């Protein structure tokens, strides 16, 4: 059993870079990982990487900020 066996992780910004690396590492350690990112296709790619690494359960979600929340579009 891995260090994170039986644990669940919600990974925001998991579509690439460190988010993807951490998501795969946590899945290898036994965690179930849910991936969220503003780029849904990137999040899905991370899910595929997690599943290829032997992850038990992974899901993906697209995250959109409400423009009225004080955040400005890129």
ROSE-4610 file (N, C-alpha, C; in Angstrom, 1 decimal, always signed):
// ROSE-4610
residu = [X/X/X/X/X/X/X/X/X/X/X/X/X/X/X/X/X/X/X/X/X/X/X/X/X/X/X/X/X/X/X/X/X/X/X/X/X/X/X/X/X/X/X/X/X/X/X/X/X/X/X/X/X/X/X/X/X/X/X/X/X/X/X/X/X/X/X/X/X/X/X/X/X/X/X/X/X/X/X/X/X/X/X/X/X/X/X/X/X/X/X/X/X/X/X/X/X/X/X/X/X/X/X/X/X/X/X/X/X/X/X/X/X/X/X/X/X/X/X/X/X/X/X/X/X/X/X/X/X/X/X/X/X/X/X/X/X/X/X/X/X/X/X/X/X/X/X/X/X/X/X/X/X/X/X/X/X/X/X/X/X/X/X/X/X/X/X/X/X/X/X/X/X/X/X/X/X/X/X/X/X/X/X/X/X/X/X/X/X/X/X/X/X/X/X/X/X/X/X/X/X/X/X/X/X/X/X/X/X/X/X/X/X/X/X/X/X/X/X/X/X/X]
num = [1/1/1/2/2/2/3/3/3/4/4/4/5/5/5/6/6/6/7/7/7/8/8/8/9/9/9/10/10/10/11/11/11/12/12/12/13/13/13/14/14/14/15/15/15/16/16/16/17/17/17/18/18/18/19/19/19/20/20/20/21/21/21/22/22/22/23/23/23/24/24/24/25/25/25/26/26/26/27/27/27/28/28/28/29/29/29/30/30/30/31/31/31/32/32/32/33/33/33/34/34/34/35/35/35/36/36/36/37/37/37/38/38/38/39/39/39/40/40/40/41/41/41/42/42/42/43/43/43/44/44/44/45/45/45/46/46/46/47/47/47/48/48/48/49/49/49/50/50/50/51/51/51/52/52/52/53/53/53/54/54/54/55/55/55/56/56/56/57/57/57/58/58/58/59/59/59/60/60/60/61/61/61/62/62/62/63/63/63/64/64/64/65/65/65/66/66/66/67/67/67/68/68/68/69/69/69/70/70/70/71/71/71/72/72/72/73/73/73/74/74/74]
x = [+0.8/+0.0/+0.9/+0.4/+1.1/+0.8/+1.6/+1.5/+0.1/-0.5/-1.8/-3.0/-2.8/-3.8/-5.1/-6.2/-7.5/-7.8/-6.9/-7.1/-7.6/-8.2/-8.7/-8.0/-7.6/-7.0/-7.7/-7.9/-8.5/-7.3/-6.9/-5.8/-6.3/-6.1/-6.5/-5.2/-5.4/-4.2/-3.5/-4.2/-3.6/-3.4/-3.6/-3.6/-2.1/-1.2/+0.2/+1.2/+2.5/+3.5/+3.6/+3.8/+3.8/+2.5/+1.4/+0.1/+0.0/+0.4/+0.4/+1.4/+2.6/+3.6/+3.1/+2.5/+2.0/+0.9/+0.0/-1.2/-0.8/+0.2/+0.7/+1.4/+2.2/+2.9/+1.9/+0.9/-0.1/-0.9/-1.2/-1.8/-0.9/+0.3/+1.3/+1.4/+1.2/+1.2/-0.1/-1.1/-2.3/-3.5/-3.4/-4.6/-5.5/-6.7/-7.7/-7.5/-7.4/-7.1/-8.2/-8.7/-9.6/-8.9/-8.9/-8.1/-9.0/-8.6/-9.4/-8.4/-8.8/-7.9/-8.8/-8.4/-9.1/-9.1/-8.2/-8.1/-8.5/-9.8/-10.4/-9.5/-9.1/-8.3/-7.0/-6.4/-5.1/-5.4/-6.6/-7.0/-7.2/-7.9/-8.1/-6.8/-5.8/-4.5/-3.8/-4.0/-3.4/-4.1/-5.5/-6.2/-5.7/-5.4/-4.9/-3.5/-2.7/-1.3/-1.5/-2.4/-2.6/-3.1/-4.0/-4.5/-3.4/-2.5/-1.4/-0.4/-0.3/+0.6/+0.0/-1.2/-1.8/-2.8/-3.1/-4.1/-5.4/-6.0/-7.3/-8.5/-8.6/-9.8/-9.3/-9.7/-9.3/-10.5/-10.7/-11.7/-11.2/-11.9/-11.4/-12.5/-12.2/-13.2/-12.6/-13.4/-13.0/-13.4/-12.6/-12.9/-12.9/-14.0/-14.2/-14.4/-13.7/-14.0/-15.0/-15.9/-16.9/-16.2/-16.5/-15.8/-16.2/-17.3/-17.8/-17.0/-16.2/-15.5/-14.2/-14.0/-12.8/-11.6/-11.8/-10.7/-10.9/-9.8/-9.9/-9.5/-10.2/-9.8/-8.4/-7.8/-6.4/-6.4]
y = [-1.2/+0.0/+1.2/+2.3/+3.5/+4.4/+5.4/+6.4/+7.1/+7.3/+7.9/+7.0/+5.7/+4.7/+5.1/+5.1/+5.4/+6.9/+7.7/+9.2/+9.7/+10.8/+11.5/+12.9/+13.3/+14.5/+15.3/+16.6/+17.5/+18.4/+18.2/+18.9/+20.1/+21.3/+22.5/+22.8/+23.3/+23.6/+22.4/+21.3/+20.0/+19.7/+20.7/+20.4/+20.3/+20.7/+20.6/+21.0/+21.0/+21.4/+20.6/+21.4/+20.8/+20.1/+20.7/+20.1/+18.7/+18.5/+17.1/+16.2/+16.7/+15.9/+15.4/+16.4/+16.1/+15.1/+15.3/+14.4/+13.0/+12.8/+11.5/+10.9/+11.7/+11.2/+10.7/+11.5/+11.2/+9.9/+9.8/+8.6/+7.3/+7.5/+6.4/+6.0/+7.0/+6.8/+6.2/+6.0/+5.4/+6.2/+7.5/+8.4/+8.4/+8.7/+8.9/+10.4/+10.8/+12.2/+12.7/+13.9/+14.6/+15.9/+16.1/+17.1/+18.2/+19.5/+20.6/+21.6/+22.2/+23.2/+24.1/+25.3/+26.1/+25.6/+24.7/+24.0/+22.6/+22.3/+21.0/+19.9/+20.1/+19.1/+18.8/+19.8/+19.6/+18.8/+19.0/+18.2/+16.8/+16.6/+15.2/+14.5/+15.2/+14.6/+14.2/+15.0/+14.6/+13.4/+13.3/+12.1/+10.9/+11.0/+9.8/+9.5/+10.5/+10.2/+9.5/+9.9/+9.3/+7.9/+7.6/+6.3/+5.4/+5.9/+5.2/+4.8/+5.6/+5.4/+4.4/+4.0/+3.0/+3.6/+4.9/+5.6/+4.8/+4.7/+4.0/+4.7/+6.0/+6.7/+8.2/+8.7/+10.1/+10.7/+11.9/+12.7/+14.0/+14.7/+16.0/+17.0/+18.3/+19.3/+20.6/+21.3/+22.7/+23.7/+24.6/+25.6/+27.0/+27.7/+29.1/+30.0/+31.1/+32.1/+33.1/+33.5/+34.5/+35.8/+36.5/+37.8/+38.8/+38.7/+39.6/+39.4/+38.5/+38.2/+39.0/+40.0/+40.8/+40.3/+39.1/+38.6/+39.1/+39.4/+39.9/+38.8/+38.7/+37.7/+37.9/+36.8/+36.8/+37.4]
z = [+0.0/+0.0/+0.0/-0.7/-0.8/+0.4/+0.5/+1.6/+1.6/+0.4/+0.3/+0.0/+0.2/-0.1/+0.7/+0.0/+0.6/+0.8/+0.3/+0.4/-0.9/-0.9/-2.1/-2.2/-3.4/-3.6/-4.7/-4.5/-5.5/-6.0/-7.2/-7.8/-8.7/-8.2/-9.1/-9.8/-11.1/-11.9/-12.3/-12.4/-12.7/-14.2/-15.0/-16.5/-17.0/-16.3/-16.8/-15.7/-16.1/-15.2/-13.9/-12.8/-11.5/-11.1/-11.5/-11.1/-11.7/-13.0/-13.5/-12.8/-12.6/-11.9/-10.5/-9.7/-8.4/-8.5/-9.4/-9.6/-9.8/-10.8/-11.1/-9.9/-9.2/-8.0/-6.9/-6.7/-5.6/-6.0/-7.3/-7.7/-7.5/-7.9/-7.7/-6.2/-5.3/-3.9/-3.3/-4.2/-3.8/-3.7/-4.0/-3.8/-5.0/-4.8/-5.9/-6.2/-7.5/-7.9/-8.8/-8.4/-9.2/-9.7/-11.1/-11.7/-12.2/-11.8/-12.3/-12.9/-14.0/-14.7/-15.6/-16.0/-16.9/-18.3/-18.6/-19.9/-19.7/-20.1/-19.9/-20.7/-21.9/-22.6/-21.9/-21.3/-20.5/-19.3/-18.6/-17.5/-17.8/-19.0/-19.5/-19.8/-20.3/-20.6/-19.3/-18.2/-16.9/-16.4/-16.6/-16.1/-16.9/-18.2/-18.9/-18.4/-18.0/-17.5/-16.1/-15.3/-14.0/-14.2/-15.1/-15.3/-15.9/-16.7/-17.3/-16.2/-15.2/-14.1/-13.0/-13.3/-12.4/-11.4/-11.6/-10.8/-10.7/-9.5/-9.3/-9.9/-9.6/-10.1/-10.3/-11.5/-11.8/-12.5/-12.3/-13.0/-13.4/-14.4/-14.8/-14.8/-14.6/-14.6/-15.2/-15.9/-16.4/-15.4/-15.0/-14.0/-14.7/-14.5/-15.0/-13.9/-13.8/-12.8/-13.3/-12.4/-12.7/-12.9/-14.0/-14.2/-13.2/-12.6/-11.6/-10.2/-10.1/-8.9/-8.7/-9.6/-9.4/-10.3/-10.9/-11.7/-13.1/-13.8/-15.2/-16.1/-17.3/-18.3/-18.8/-19.1/-19.7/-21.1]
